[in-house]
Amino acid sequence: MAFWLARERRGQESDYIQRFDPRFWTVNFPRPMMASVISVAPDGLQVDLEFHHNGELAGLIWDSKDTLDHPLMAYATDRDYAHTKLAFHWHSTGIIALDQPNGPTLTIEGRDAAGTPRTWYIRLWNYAVGTPQDARITLDFNTLESGYGLPGERIHPSDIDRMFISLVPPQYVPGGSAMLDAPATGRVIMSDITCEGDRPMLETGDVLVPPHGEQIATAYDDAFNQTPARLLRVIRGLGYRGSILHYVGMSHFFQLVPAQGRLIADAAGNLCGPAAQWHQSFFAECAARDYEVITSISYELLADHCPDAWQQRAADGAPARTGWVPSSALLSPANGNAMGWVRAAAGHFLTLMEKCGLPVKVQIGEPWWWIMPDGRPCLYDDAAKAALGGNPPVIATMRSTLDAAQLALLDDAGALLAQSTADFAASVRAAATDTAEILLLAFTPTIFDPAMPELKRANLPLGWAMPAFDRLQLEDYDWLTIGADARRRAAYAEVNDRLNYPTELQDYLSGFVLKPENADHEWPLIDAGLDEAADRGITRRFVWALPQVSRDGYTRLAPSQEIQVQAFDDILYPLALGRDAAVSPEFSTSVSVTASGHERRNSLWSDARLRFDVGPGVRSDQELGTLITFFRARRGAARGFRLSDPFDFSSHAMTGTPTMLDQEIGVGDGVTSSYRLVKNYGSANDPQVRPITRPLANTIAVSIDGTHSAGWQAEPGGVITFASAPPAGAIIRAGFLFDVPVRFAEDRLDVTGANFAAGEAPSVPLIEIREAS
């Protein structure tokens, strides 16, 4: 399906928002403190804060440049605040008040009149009317002065990058690192926000992409700093409907408690106050817009806050760690406290979902036994060892040949994993007021790593088979973005054989692009993955995930009516062409002649386009009737068809008998499994390469390094797909016969009876169709 990586708006619909619209403020802060911002009214926002150390500071931020929204939805950059006035009602609790040292301060980052980078600090109390915790604040940027007292230094309002209001706990010590005796919670409400004077409005994208049938995944770890209303605005504008898969993450949602000199996740699974407020707002916004939410709870927890006993470990005691920075730990399915925390956290989210009127849908996110980069499985934490017999055999690496005892250990570990997810599902179902839907997410590139063929015993246990969960969700983005299609297909087949979920109970997650520099290469593959999943009959497909969609401008487009116009009837032209048929290969070359008579030539087409005139092949009234019938059935030029070119129809020379060695179609890399048929013309050093999209399937012969290969199948469009990817460096060749995809060149067919009766052949021009290759 069509898509677009939109870097900027190009004439799309726009609208205007008030500058300082509550939906577009953000928060930032150092971990382990937590803060969130939500819009509570068209002119109001609320910030919730939770401090753990005396030096922690949160910023409530307004950016002059929108770097978070999708480019088609972003507000315009405007750094000029001259003659602009911001006013709002301020109410705060639990933080240092406006009139105190270190009280709320507006920090402005920009440049002075000479263009030199500057930072100004504006004490809000200097512009407040009311009490230190409840006041009306008016900020006229033309008269703002920096400093604790007035008069101070006048700011330069015409070149501002961003501004933020600092919020600190009552015990605040600049630069302090001491842990507070108890978490300090605070709240700020800004209401009746107005912007007056010059430039009070900002242009913003207001696209509304028609619904395209795909659904979206979010990532709270990457979007905790934004308001839920902002996220939902983008989701709806980009055409996503139905369900939102909401990954709550591994680092920001849970309550922290002190233990042994550090902060760890509260064993009761409580949510921290800011995350609870954010999610209540998010669920309410989703319900108001008719979205269902699948809340994803992962067996993963930020390592800094994960109790030691909860963590999976290798045989040498090394803890399991992901490659993220900061790193996360993997929770042991055998540890009762860890699994109790997962279930309790799910219960708290469940309560919020039901409170907002949403059906309960919970995903168990990627539960697995971690494998170290060198292949060591993390099956050896104390709880796991106890559950696996006390002294389980050591597996040095999953990449080695395993003995019977080691295989049995993997089976037992899989049973433990399956029991943990069964307990999770039962807990959610028991807590839900109504029916709960439980989904499981599995990541096939890890489960079916070809270097670790026995890992599926532990990480895709038979205990997950239908009907353990209501739906099964699969993701394979590592393989998708490197083109490992054979592995992907084999994984789908093995998952189906092993777990037996029908297609209608499976979902697919397509994505994601980790690095923005890979966007142009990887998004086309991700988009094609959505189409492929639809072709497999997967009815619910999720783009993973919203932060990357917005960052790279990925825009999935609704099906176009034009697709139906590009029809092709896979049938052969019904008449013999005859000896007088004409064929004309043509290129397009731009030739510029200089004043001295020299030429500069630019070849605009990489492949020739053929034109035919098949009229001379019509010899009788019966054949003329056949032609007219065929022309009408093709609706003139609207529908394509096959034509056998009498001069060039074989991979072997022009008309020879094909062999498996005729045309080199690729070089193996050990990953790629699909190769397109081509025919090369001219020098082997610089051939003209012709894509072959309409081969005769029963004539194709394929070789790998000169040896006949049978482990492939012909796909539409002239694609050869191997069951297993050819090895790196292997030369892949093919031989075949082929037809040319053509259409009638015109929508009118002129035939004169008298001329035809007199032996004059009609003109029936055809033109080659350039098919995707």
C-alpha positions in Angstrom: 0.0 0.0 0.0 1.2 3.6 -0.6 3.0 5.4 2.2 5.0 8.6 2.6 7.9 9.6 4.8 6.7 13.2 5.3 9.5 15.5 6.4 7.3 18.6 6.2 3.9 19.8 5.2 3.5 20.5 1.5 0.2 22.2 1.1 -1.7 19.8 3.5 -4.5 21.2 5.6 -3.5 23.5 8.5 -5.2 25.2 11.4 -4.2 27.5 14.2 -3.7 26.9 17.9 -3.2 29.4 20.6 0.4 29.8 21.5 0.9 28.0 24.9 -1.9 25.6 24.1 -2.0 23.2 27.2 -1.7 20.1 25.0 1.7 21.0 23.8 3.6 21.6 27.0 6.1 18.9 28.1 8.0 17.9 31.2 11.5 16.8 31.8 13.4 15.6 34.9 16.2 13.4 36.1 15.4 9.8 37.1 14.5 8.5 39.6 12.0 11.3 40.2 8.9 11.2 38.1 6.6 13.9 36.6 3.7 14.0 34.1 1.7 16.7 32.4 -1.9 16.3 31.2 -4.3 18.8 29.7 -7.3 19.2 31.9 -9.2 21.8 30.0 -8.9 23.8 26.7 -7.0 26.4 28.7 -5.6 24.3 31.5 -2.9 21.8 32.4 -1.9 19.8 35.4 1.6 18.7 36.4 2.1 15.9 38.9 5.5 15.4 40.6 7.2 12.8 42.8 10.6 13.6 44.2 13.0 11.2 45.9 16.2 13.3 46.4 16.7 16.8 47.6 18.4 18.0 44.4 15.8 16.9 41.9 14.2 19.5 39.7 11.5 19.2 37.0 10.9 21.5 34.2 7.5 22.4 32.6 8.6 23.2 29.1 7.3 25.2 26.1 9.4 24.7 22.9 9.4 27.2 20.1 10.1 24.4 17.7 7.9 21.3 17.7 10.3 18.3 17.5 7.9 15.7 18.9 4.8 15.7 16.7 4.5 14.1 13.3 5.6 16.7 10.6 2.1 16.8 9.2 0.7 17.6 12.6 3.4 19.8 14.1 3.0 23.5 15.0 5.1 26.0 13.2 8.3 27.2 14.6 8.1 30.8 15.9 10.9 32.2 18.1 9.6 35.7 18.2 7.8 36.6 21.4 8.0 40.4 21.1 4.8 42.2 22.1 3.4 38.8 23.3 1.8 38.4 26.7 1.2 35.1 28.5 -1.1 35.0 31.5 -2.4 32.1 33.6 -3.8 31.2 37.0 -1.2 29.4 39.1 -2.0 26.9 41.8 0.6 24.7 43.4 0.9 22.2 46.3 3.9 20.2 47.5 6.6 22.3 45.9 8.6 25.4 47.0 6.1 28.3 46.7 6.4 31.3 44.4 7.8 33.7 47.0 10.6 31.5 48.3 14.2 31.1 47.2 14.4 28.4 44.5 10.7 28.9 43.9 9.2 28.5 40.4 11.4 30.3 38.0 10.9 30.8 34.2 14.2 30.0 32.4 14.4 31.3 28.9 17.0 30.0 26.5 17.7 32.0 23.3 19.9 34.7 22.0 20.4 38.4 22.7 20.1 41.2 20.1 23.6 40.5 18.9 22.8 36.8 18.3 24.9 35.6 21.3 23.3 32.6 23.1 21.9 33.6 26.4 19.9 32.2 29.3 17.6 34.4 31.5 16.0 33.5 34.8 12.7 35.2 35.6 11.3 34.8 39.1 7.6 34.3 38.6 6.7 35.8 42.0 7.8 39.2 40.6 4.9 39.0 38.1 2.3 37.4 40.4 -0.8 38.8 42.0 -2.2 36.7 44.8 -0.7 34.2 47.3 2.5 32.3 46.9 0.5 29.1 46.0 -2.5 30.7 44.3 -1.9 33.6 42.0 -2.5 35.2 38.6 0.7 35.5 36.7 1.1 37.9 33.7 4.3 37.7 31.6 4.7 40.5 29.0 7.8 39.4 27.1 8.7 42.9 26.1 9.1 43.9 29.7 10.3 40.7 31.4 13.4 41.2 33.5 15.8 38.5 34.7 17.0 38.3 38.3 15.7 37.5 41.8 14.5 41.0 42.4 13.4 43.9 40.2 14.7 45.9 38.4 16.8 43.3 36.6 18.2 42.7 33.1 15.7 43.0 30.3 15.4 39.9 28.2 15.5 39.9 24.4 12.1 38.5 23.4 12.6 38.1 19.6 14.8 35.0 19.5 13.8 32.4 22.1 14.3 28.7 21.6 12.5 27.4 24.6 11.4 28.2 28.1 10.7 26.1 31.2 9.3 26.6 34.7 11.4 24.9 37.4 9.6 22.9 40.0 11.4 21.6 43.1 10.5 19.9 46.4 10.2 21.8 49.7 13.5 20.3 50.9 15.4 21.3 47.8 19.2 21.8 47.9 20.8 22.8 44.6 23.1 20.0 43.5 22.0 17.8 46.4 21.9 14.0 46.1 20.5 13.0 49.6 17.5 10.7 49.5 14.4 12.3 51.1 13.0 10.6 54.2 9.8 10.0 52.2 8.8 10.7 48.6 7.6 14.3 48.2 4.6 14.7 45.9 3.6 17.9 44.3 1.1 19.3 41.9 0.8 22.4 39.7 -2.3 23.5 38.0 -2.2 26.2 35.3 -5.6 27.3 34.3 -7.2 30.2 32.3 -4.0 30.2 30.1 -4.2 33.1 27.6 -1.9 34.6 25.0 -2.5 38.1 23.8 -0.7 40.7 21.8 1.4 40.1 18.6 1.6 36.5 17.2 -0.7 34.9 19.8 -1.6 32.0 17.4 0.6 29.3 15.8 -0.2 27.5 12.5 -0.4 23.8 13.0 -0.9 20.8 10.8 -4.5 19.6 10.7 -4.4 16.6 8.4 -7.0 13.8 8.7 -5.7 10.8 6.8 -8.6 8.5 5.9 -8.6 5.3 7.9 -6.3 2.8 6.3 -7.0 -0.3 8.4 -3.8 -0.4 10.4 -3.5 0.2 14.1 -0.8 1.8 16.2 1.5 1.0 19.1 2.7 3.5 21.7 5.7 3.5 24.0 5.2 5.2 27.4 9.0 5.2 28.1 9.4 7.4 25.0 6.2 9.6 25.4 5.9 10.1 29.2 6.9 13.7 28.8 3.9 14.6 26.5 0.2 15.0 27.2 -2.1 12.1 26.3 -4.2 14.6 24.2 -1.2 15.4 22.1 -0.6 11.7 21.3 -4.2 11.0 20.5 -4.4 14.0 18.2 -1.5 12.6 16.1 -2.9 9.0 16.2 -6.3 10.1 14.9 -4.9 12.5 12.3 -2.7 9.8 10.8 -5.7 7.5 10.2 -5.3 4.9 12.9 -8.5 3.5 14.4 -9.7 0.6 16.4 -7.1 -0.6 19.0 -4.0 1.1 20.5 -1.3 -1.2 21.8 0.0 0.7 24.7 3.4 -0.4 25.9 3.8 0.9 29.5 7.5 0.2 29.4 10.1 -0.7 32.0 11.2 2.5 33.6 8.6 5.2 34.4 5.3 3.8 35.7 6.0 2.1 39.0 6.2 3.4 42.5 9.7 3.3 44.1 10.5 2.5 47.7 13.9 2.7 49.5 15.7 -0.6 50.2 19.4 -1.2 51.1 20.5 2.3 50.1 18.7 2.5 46.8 15.2 2.7 45.3 13.5 -0.4 44.0 10.0 -1.1 42.6 7.3 -1.4 45.2 6.5 -5.1 45.6 2.8 -4.2 45.7 3.0 -3.2 42.1 1.6 0.3 42.8 1.9 3.0 40.2 3.6 6.2 41.0 1.3 9.2 41.2 2.3 11.0 38.0 2.0 7.8 35.9 -1.4 7.0 37.4 -2.6 10.5 36.6 -1.2 10.3 33.1 -2.7 6.9 32.4 -6.1 7.9 33.7 -6.1 10.8 31.3 -4.8 8.6 28.5 -7.5 6.0 29.0 -10.2 8.6 29.2 -9.0 10.3 26.0 -9.0 6.9 24.2 -12.5 6.1 25.4 -13.8 9.5 24.3 -12.4 8.8 20.8 -13.7 5.2 20.6 -10.3 3.6 20.8 -9.8 0.3 22.7 -6.5 0.0 24.5 -4.3 -3.1 24.9 -2.1 -2.4 27.9 1.2 -4.2 27.6 3.0 -5.4 30.7 6.5 -6.6 30.2 8.7 -9.0 32.0 11.3 -6.3 32.0 12.3 -3.7 34.6 14.9 -0.9 34.7 17.9 -2.6 36.3 18.6 0.3 38.6 15.3 -0.3 40.4 15.0 -4.1 40.0 15.5 -6.1 43.3 18.5 -8.4 42.9 16.5 -11.5 43.7 14.0 -10.9 41.0 16.5 -10.9 38.1 17.3 -13.7 35.7 21.0 -14.8 35.9 23.4 -16.9 34.0 25.2 -19.9 35.6 28.0 -17.7 36.8 25.6 -15.3 38.5 25.8 -12.5 35.9 22.4 -10.7 35.7 20.5 -10.6 32.4 20.8 -7.2 30.8 19.3 -5.8 27.6 21.3 -3.5 25.3 19.2 -0.4 26.1 20.8 2.5 27.9 20.1 2.7 30.8 19.9 -1.1 30.8 16.9 -3.1 31.9 16.8 -6.4 33.8 14.7 -9.4 32.9 12.4 -10.7 35.6 12.6 -14.4 36.5 9.4 -16.3 35.8 10.3 -18.6 38.7 10.5 -15.8 41.3 7.1 -15.5 43.1 7.7 -11.9 44.2 8.7 -10.7 40.7 5.7 -12.4 39.1 3.5 -11.1 41.9 4.7 -7.6 41.1 3.9 -8.0 37.4 0.4 -9.3 38.2 -0.2 -6.5 40.7 0.9 -3.8 38.3 -1.5 -5.2 35.7 -4.2 -5.1 38.3 -3.7 -1.4 38.9 -3.8 -0.6 35.1 -6.9 -2.8 34.9 -8.6 -0.6 37.5 -7.8 2.6 35.6 -9.1 1.1 32.3 -12.4 0.0 33.9 -12.8 3.4 35.6 -12.6 5.0 32.1 -15.1 2.6 30.6 -12.6 0.7 28.5 -12.8 -3.1 28.1 -9.9 -4.9 29.8 -7.3 -6.0 27.2 -3.9 -6.9 28.6 -0.8 -8.0 26.7 1.9 -10.1 28.3 4.9 -8.5 26.6 7.8 -10.7 25.4 8.1 -13.0 28.4 11.3 -15.0 27.8 14.4 -16.4 29.4 17.2 -14.1 28.4 20.2 -15.2 26.4 23.5 -13.5 26.9 25.4 -12.2 23.7 27.7 -15.2 24.0 24.8 -17.7 24.1 24.6 -18.3 27.9 21.0 -18.8 29.0 19.8 -17.0 32.1 18.1 -19.9 33.8 20.1 -19.9 37.0 18.8 -17.3 39.5 18.1 -18.8 42.9 14.4 -19.2 42.4 14.9 -20.8 39.0 17.5 -23.2 40.2 15.2 -24.3 43.1 12.3 -24.8 40.7 14.5 -26.7 38.2 15.7 -29.3 40.7 18.2 -27.4 42.8 21.3 -28.1 40.7 20.3 -27.9 37.1 22.8 -28.8 34.4 24.8 -25.9 33.1 24.4 -24.9 29.4 27.6 -23.0 28.5 26.1 -21.7 25.3 22.9 -22.3 23.4 24.9 -22.4 20.2 26.5 -25.8 21.1 25.0 -29.3 20.7 23.0 -30.1 23.8 22.7 -33.4 25.6 19.5 -35.0 26.9 19.7 -33.5 30.3 20.2 -30.0 28.9 17.2 -30.4 26.6 15.1 -31.5 29.5 16.2 -28.4 31.4 15.0 -26.2 28.5 11.7 -28.1 28.5 11.3 -27.5 32.2 12.2 -23.9 31.9 9.5 -23.5 29.2 7.0 -25.1 31.5 7.9 -22.6 34.2 7.5 -19.7 31.8 4.2 -21.1 30.6 3.0 -21.4 34.2 4.0 -17.8 35.0 1.9 -16.5 32.1 -1.0 -18.7 32.9 -1.0 -17.3 36.5 -0.8 -13.8 35.0 -3.8 -14.4 32.7 -5.8 -16.0 35.5 -5.0 -13.0 37.8 -6.2 -10.5 35.2 -9.4 -12.4 34.5 -10.2 -12.8 38.1 -9.7 -9.0 38.8 -11.7 -7.8 35.8 -15.3 -6.9 36.4 -16.3 -8.2 33.0 -14.6 -10.4 30.4 -10.9 -9.7 30.0 -8.9 -10.4 26.8 -5.4 -11.7 27.3 -2.8 -11.4 24.5 0.7 -12.8 24.3 3.6 -11.2 22.4 6.4 -13.3 21.0 9.5 -12.1 19.2 10.4 -14.7 16.7 14.0 -13.6 15.7 15.1 -14.5 19.2 13.0 -17.6 19.7 14.0 -19.1 16.3 17.6 -17.9 16.1 19.1 -20.4 13.7 22.2 -20.6 15.8 20.1 -21.8 18.8 17.7 -24.3 17.4 16.6 -25.6 20.8 15.8 -22.3 22.3 12.1 -22.6 21.4 11.8 -25.3 24.0 12.2 -22.6 26.7 10.9 -19.5 25.0 8.0 -20.8 23.0 6.6 -23.5 25.3 3.9 -25.9 24.3 2.0 -24.6 27.4 1.2 -21.5 25.3 -0.8 -23.4 22.8 -4.4 -22.5 22.0 -6.4 -21.7 24.1 -3.9 -20.4 26.7 -4.5 -16.8 25.4 -7.3 -15.1 23.6 -4.9 -13.7 20.9 -1.3 -14.3 19.8 0.8 -11.4 18.7 4.0 -11.8 16.7 6.8 -9.4 15.8 9.9 -10.0 13.8 11.3 -6.6 13.0 15.0 -7.7 13.1 14.4 -10.1 10.3 12.0 -7.8 8.5 14.4 -4.9 8.2 17.3 -7.1 6.9 15.2 -9.0 4.4 15.4 -12.4 6.1 12.1 -13.5 4.6 12.8 -17.2 4.6 13.4 -17.2 8.3 10.2 -15.1 8.8 8.1 -17.6 6.8 9.6 -20.6 8.6 8.9 -19.0 11.9 5.2 -18.3 11.1 4.8 -21.9 10.1 6.5 -23.3 13.2 4.5 -21.0 15.5 1.3 -22.2 13.8 2.4 -25.9 14.2 3.5 -25.4 17.8 0.8 -23.2 19.2 -2.2 -23.8 16.8 -3.7 -20.3 16.9 -5.9 -19.7 13.8 -5.0 -16.7 11.6 -8.1 -14.8 12.8 -6.7 -14.9 16.4 -3.2 -13.6 15.5 -1.9 -10.0 15.3 1.2 -8.7 13.7 3.5 -5.9 14.8 5.5 -4.4 12.0 8.5 -2.2 12.9 10.5 -0.5 14.2 13.2 1.9 13.1 15.7 2.3 15.9 18.0 4.9 14.2 16.6 7.8 12.2 19.4 7.5 9.6 17.9 4.1 8.6 14.4 5.5 8.0 14.5 5.6 4.2 15.7 2.0 4.0 13.6 0.4 6.7 10.2 2.0 6.5 9.5 0.6 3.0 10.2 -2.8 4.4 7.9 -2.2 7.4 5.1 -0.9 5.2 5.5 -4.0 3.0 5.4 -6.2 6.1 1.9 -4.8 6.9 0.7 -5.7 3.4 2.3 -9.1 3.6 0.6 -9.8 6.9 -2.7 -8.7 5.4 -2.1 -11.2 2.5 -1.6 -13.9 5.1 -5.0 -13.1 6.5 -3.9 -11.2 9.6 -6.7 -8.8 10.3 -5.1 -6.8 13.1 -1.8 -5.2 12.3 0.1 -2.7 14.4 2.8 -0.2 13.4 5.5 -0.3 16.1 5.6 2.5 17.3 4.3 6.0 17.5 7.5 7.8 18.6 9.3 6.5 15.5 6.3 7.2 13.3 6.3 10.8 14.4 10.1 11.2 14.3 10.4 9.9 10.7 7.1 11.2 9.3 5.8 7.7 8.4 2.4 8.2 6.9 0.3 5.2 5.9 -2.1 6.1 3.2 -5.6 4.7 2.6 -6.1 2.4 -0.4 -6.4 4.5 -3.6 -9.1 3.9 -6.2 -6.3 4.2 -8.8 -5.0 0.8 -7.7 -8.1 -0.7 -9.3 -7.4 1.1 -12.5 -3.9 -0.5 -12.7 -5.5 -3.9 -13.4 -3.7 -6.7 -15.2 -5.4 -9.7 -16.8 -2.9 -12.6 -16.6 -3.9 -14.0 -20.0 -2.1 -14.2 -23.3 -2.9 -12.1 -26.4 -5.1 -14.6 -28.3 -3.8 -14.2 -31.8 -0.5 -15.2 -33.5 1.5 -12.2 -34.3 2.6 -13.2 -37.8 5.8 -12.4 -39.7 4.9 -8.8 -40.3 4.3 -7.8 -36.7 6.5 -4.9 -35.6 8.5 -4.5 -32.4 10.3 -1.3 -31.4 12.5 -1.1 -28.3 12.9 2.6 -27.2 14.9 4.5 -24.6 14.6 8.1 -23.4 17.8 10.1 -23.7 18.3 13.8 -23.1 20.8 15.2 -25.6 22.3 18.7 -25.1 24.5 20.2 -27.8 27.0 22.7 -26.7 28.1 25.8 -28.8 31.2 23.9 -29.9 29.1 21.0 -31.3 29.9 18.6 -28.5 27.1 16.6 -27.0 26.1 15.7 -23.4 23.8 12.8 -23.2 21.8 11.7 -20.2 20.0 8.3 -20.2 16.7 8.8 -18.5 15.6 5.1 -18.5 17.6 2.2 -17.2 15.6 -0.3 -19.3 14.1 -0.1 -22.8 10.3 0.1 -23.2 8.8 -2.0 -26.1 6.2 -1.0 -28.6 4.4 -3.5 -30.8 2.1 -3.4 -33.7 0.2 -6.7 -33.9 -2.3 -5.7 -36.5 -0.5 -7.5 -39.4 -1.2 -10.8 -37.6 -5.0 -10.4 -38.1 -5.8 -12.5 -41.2 -9.5 -13.3 -41.2 -12.9 -12.0 -40.2 -12.9 -14.5 -37.4 -9.6 -13.3 -36.0 -10.8 -9.7 -36.4 -13.8 -10.6 -34.2 -11.5 -12.2 -31.7 -9.4 -9.0 -31.6 -12.4 -6.8 -31.1 -13.8 -9.0 -28.4 -10.4 -9.0 -26.6 -10.0 -5.2 -27.0 -13.5 -4.6 -25.4 -12.8 -7.1 -22.6 -9.6 -5.1 -21.8 -11.7 -1.9 -21.8 -9.2 -0.4 -24.3 -6.0 0.7 -22.6 -7.4 0.1 -19.0 -6.2 -3.5 -18.5 -2.9 -5.1 -19.2 -2.2 -8.6 -20.6 0.6 -10.9 -21.7 2.2 -10.8 -25.1 4.7 -13.4 -26.4 7.4 -11.4 -28.2 8.4 -13.5 -31.2 11.9 -12.0 -31.3 12.9 -12.2 -27.6 11.3 -14.6 -25.2 14.1 -16.6 -23.6 16.8 -16.2 -21.0 19.1 -18.1 -23.3 20.2 -15.8 -26.1 16.9 -14.5 -27.6 14.9 -17.5 -28.4 17.0 -20.5 -27.2 16.1 -23.3 -24.8 16.6 -22.0 -21.3 19.1 -23.6 -18.9 19.7 -23.1 -15.2 23.0 -21.2 -15.9 21.6 -18.5 -18.2 21.2 -15.3 -16.1 22.9 -14.3 -12.8 20.1 -13.0 -10.6 22.0 -12.4 -7.4 24.7 -13.3 -4.9 23.7 -14.9 -1.6 24.4 -13.2 1.7 23.0 -15.9 4.0 20.0 -13.8 4.9 18.2 -12.8 1.7 15.9 -15.5 0.3 14.0 -13.7 -2.5 15.6 -12.7 -5.8 14.0 -11.1 -8.9 14.4 -12.6 -12.4 16.4 -10.4 -14.8 17.8 -10.7 -18.2 21.1 -9.0 -19.0 22.0 -7.6 -22.4 25.5 -6.6 -23.5 28.8 -6.6 -21.7 29.1 -8.6 -18.5 30.9 -5.6 -17.0 28.1 -3.1 -17.7 25.0 -4.9 -18.8 21.6 -3.4 -19.5 19.4 -5.2 -16.9 15.9 -6.0 -17.8 13.5 -7.0 -15.0 11.4 -10.0 -15.9 8.0 -9.8 -14.3 6.0 -12.3 -16.4 8.0 -15.5 -16.6 6.4 -18.8 -17.6 6.6 -20.5 -14.3 6.9 -24.1 -15.6 10.0 -23.1 -17.6 12.1 -21.7 -14.7 15.3 -23.5 -13.7 17.5 -22.3 -10.9 21.1 -23.0 -9.8 23.2 -22.1 -6.8 26.9 -22.1 -7.5 26.2 -24.1 -10.7 24.2 -26.8 -8.9 20.6 -27.3 -9.6 18.3 -26.1 -6.9 14.7 -27.2 -6.2 14.1 -25.5 -2.8 12.4 -22.4 -4.1 9.0 -21.2 -5.4 8.0 -18.7 -8.0 6.2 -15.6 -6.6 4.1 -13.1 -8.5 6.2 -10.5 -10.3 9.1 -12.7 -11.3 10.4 -13.3 -7.8 12.2 -16.5 -6.8 11.9 -17.2 -3.1 14.1 -19.9 -1.5 12.9 -22.0 1.4 16.3 -21.3 3.0 18.5 -18.3 2.2 21.4 -19.2 -0.2 24.8 -19.1 1.6 26.9 -16.0 1.6 28.9 -15.6 -1.7 26.8 -18.2 -3.6 26.1 -17.2 -7.2 22.4 -17.6 -8.1 21.4 -18.1 -11.7 18.2 -18.9 -13.5 16.8 -19.7 -16.9 13.3 -19.2 -18.1 10.9 -18.3 -20.9 8.9 -15.1 -20.5 6.1 -12.9 -21.8 5.9 -9.1 -22.0 3.3 -7.3 -20.0 1.5 -4.9 -22.4 -1.6 -2.9 -22.9 -3.4 -1.4 -25.9 -1.7 1.9 -26.6 -5.0 3.6 -27.3 -8.6 3.5 -26.2 -9.9 3.3 -29.8 -9.5 0.5 -32.3 -9.9 1.7 -35.9 -10.9 -1.1 -38.4 -12.3 -0.3 -41.9 -14.2 -3.2 -43.4 -13.5 -2.3 -47.0 -9.7 -1.9 -46.4 -9.6 -5.1 -44.4 -11.4 -7.0 -47.2 -8.9 -5.6 -49.6 -6.1 -7.1 -47.6 -4.9 -4.0 -45.7 -4.0 -4.9 -42.2 -5.3 -2.7 -39.3 -2.9 -1.0 -37.0 -3.1 -2.4 -33.4 -0.4 -0.7 -31.4 0.6 -2.1 -28.0 2.9 -0.6 -25.4 4.9 -2.4 -22.7 3.8 -1.9 -19.1 6.5 -1.0 -16.6 5.7 -3.2 -13.6 7.1 -2.8 -10.1 10.4 -4.6 -9.8 
